[in-house]
Amino acid sequence: MDTPILHLIGPCRDGSPAMIAGDVVALARLRTAIDAAIANSIGTAELFSSDYEPFDLLVIAPPNMWNVCTAYAGEINPVRSQRETVTLTQLWNLHNERQRYTTASQPCEASVLDAPAEQQPVA
């Protein structure tokens, strides 16, 4: 199979597992993206879900993860510690790579909502 298929799932709650499942080509692309993030603080991989929908996977290595919010799959009423002040989408905003994935009519995953006003794209 030529299409690199990868699935990601975060933990649903404390103690539940997270999972990465993919074919060898997809996992090799993931490894390359991780190596790039370690070297340059961001790496990307072009991948597909099993229905052949393409997606870009961003791997980000910020200098400090201490204040980044915990994210659980299917989270309904998040409870955060006071130190968790940076969302994952704000991390993405630290790297201008995010600009590629947003348009004025279709923001990608709350990008406009959780970015500080000075970092929001001009319409």
N, C-alpha and C positions, 0 to 999 in steps of 0.2 A: 504494500500500500504506500502510495506517494504522499498522501495527505497526513501531516503531523497532527494527530489528535491528542488533546490534553484536557483533562478535567481537574478542577480545583474545588475544594469545599473546605470552608473554615469550620472550626468547632462550633457546635450548637450551644453548648453551655460548658461550665467548668467540668473538667474531667473527660469530656468527649473528645474523640480524635479529630484531627484535621486530615485531609487526604489530598495527594496529588497522584493522579493515575494517567498514564500516557503511553503511547508506543515509543519505541526506541528513538525514532527521529525526533519526536516532540520532546522527549526527555533530554536529548543531546542539545536541542535548541534552548531548553530551559537552563541547562548547565552553562552554555555559552553566555546567556543573559546574566546569570549569577556571577560568572567570572568578570563580565564587563562592569557589573554594579560594584563588585569588590575593587576593581581597578579605577573606575571613573564615577562612582556613586549612582549611576543609572545604566541599566541594560534593558534591551527589548527582545522579544521573540514573536515572530508571526506564527500563529497557531490556529487550529480549528477545533470546534466542538464536534461531537459525533454526528450531528446533522449537517456538517460541512459549513457551518456559519463561521466565518473568519473572525479572529480577534487578535489584538496585540496585547501581549503580556508585558507589563512594565515591572522591573525588579529595581527597587530603590534602596540604597544604602546611605541613609542620612548619617551625619556625624554623631547624632544623639537620638536614641529611641526612648529615653526616659519619660518624656512627656507626651508620647504618641498614644492615642486612645486604643484600647483593646477593642477588637471587632469580632463579633460572633455572628455566624450565619443565622438568619431568621430572628435576629434580636428585635424585640418589641419595645420594651421599656428599659433602655440602657441606664445603668448606674455606673458612674465614673468616679474614680478617685480625684481629688483636687489637683493632682499633678498631671492628669491626662487632659491636656489642653489643645493638642494638635490632632486633627483627624487625618485619616489616611489620604483623603482627597486634598487636604492642605499640604501634605508631604509632596504629593504630585505637583502641586502648584509651585513648590520650591524649584522645580525643574521645568523650564519652559516647554518641555515635551508635551505637557498637557494641552497647550494651545492648539496643537495639531488635531486633537480629538473633539474639540468643541466648536460649535457654530452658534451664531446669534439665535437661531430658531430651535436648536436642540442641544442644550447643555448636557455634558456627560456626567451622570451620577452626582447631581447636586453641586457641580463645580462652581456655579455662580453663587449658590446659597451659602456655602460655608467658607468662601474665600473672603478675606478682608477687602473692604471697598477699594483700597488702593491697588489691589491685585486683580480686580475684576476686569475682564476685557471691555474695551470701549465699543459701544454698539454703533 
